Structure formats: C-alpha cells, structure tokens
Amino acid sequence: MEPQNRTIVEQPELSLYYKDFGSGKADYCIVAEDAGKVIGAVWTRIMDDYGHVDDDTPSFAISLYKEYRGQGIGTQLMKRMLKHLKKYGFEKASLAVQKANYAVRMYEKVGFKVIDDNDEEYIMICSLQELTD
C-alpha cells in the first residue's frame, strides 16, 4: 500500500487530531526517539473522532515509522501515556482501530477492551483504575 499524499491531513476528520493541539485538558504527546530522530509518537485529546465515547475521555492516536514496528516501542508508548492519564485523574481512555489491524492485540495487551464495533472498526476502552503501576 502506497503512503497517502500529505495533504490528506488537512481533511476535517483528520485535522482534529492536531489543530490547536495543546489547548485541551487531555492534549498530551509522548515521542520515541532513536539517535535524535523522532521515530514514533502517541498522543491523546478529547475530540469527536472515531473512538469518541464521551466528553471526559481522551482518545488515543499512535504512529511509528514502519521500520520501528514490532519491537515493543508502541507498547511502551501506550503504557506510559496510560500511566500519565491516570496520574492526571482521567478514568478511562478510548480508541478506534480497524478490525484487520495487527495492533488490536497490542491494545488488548496494554488493557483496552472492545466495547462496540461496526463493519470495519472496534471501539475500545481502557479503564485506568484497573491499571497496575
């Protein structure tokens, strides 16, 4: 599959992931670096995205360069962000993931559970109170 043209991020359903980032109560980002180069990031915000469940629950987004996938980096980013959200008083976090995405297993491993689905995606929730430190 060829990468999308970069202008795709200007579409309203995608720009909500970054527009005015840092202005919301759940706007957080953690990055992974290798030799000073950002190789991946996980970020959260409360937004009306595909994984939106309510106005108090941050939604997750995560991205890693392809060559860094499958090495546990995404898992570590997710765990750190979940701890961060718990520390700042959030009760749960959500995300949406395509059913065919290999990352579904990783999300389950870090504590997310499927609460709803449609033809293409799972909506998942992680209860932060159930996390162990």
HELIX and SHEET records of a PDB file:
HELIX    1   1 ARG A    6  GLU A   10  5                                   5    
HELIX    2   2 PRO A   12  SER A   15  1                                   4    
HELIX    3   3 LYS A   66  TYR A   68  5                                   3    
HELIX    4   4 ILE A   73  LYS A   87  1                                  15    
HELIX    5   5 ALA A  103  LYS A  109  1                                   7    
HELIX    6   6 LEU A  128  GLU A  130  5                                   3    
SHEET    1   A 3 TYR A  28  ASP A  34  0                                        
SHEET    2   A 3 LYS A  37  ARG A  45 -1                                        
SHEET    3   A 3 SER A  59  LEU A  64 -1                                        
SHEET    1   B 3 LYS A  92  GLN A  98  0                                        
SHEET    2   B 3 GLU A 121  SER A 127 -1                                        
SHEET    3   B 3 LYS A 113  ASP A 117 -1                                        
END                                                                             
